[in-house]
Amino acid sequence: MLRTLVKLLAERDGLSSMAMVDAAEMVRFAGNLNTLIGGLSFCLEEIGRETKKISDYLQTSVCR
């Protein structure tokens, strides 16, 4: 079903030469992309936590 959908979308966009993408390859790509986004999200959360620690430290240092 996914392969058919990809072919139909490719034909609609005039990309029929690219319509031979394997459905399993698309699923792997989606999984890898999801993993990458999850990793980036984790990194951004960690940066936010470290930024808060620095901000809290600077506020307590300045108040002294």
Secondary structure, 3 states (H helix, E strand, C coil): CHHHHHHHHHHHCCCHHHCCCCHHHHHHHHHHHHHHHHHHHHHHHHHHHHHHHHHHHHHHHHHC
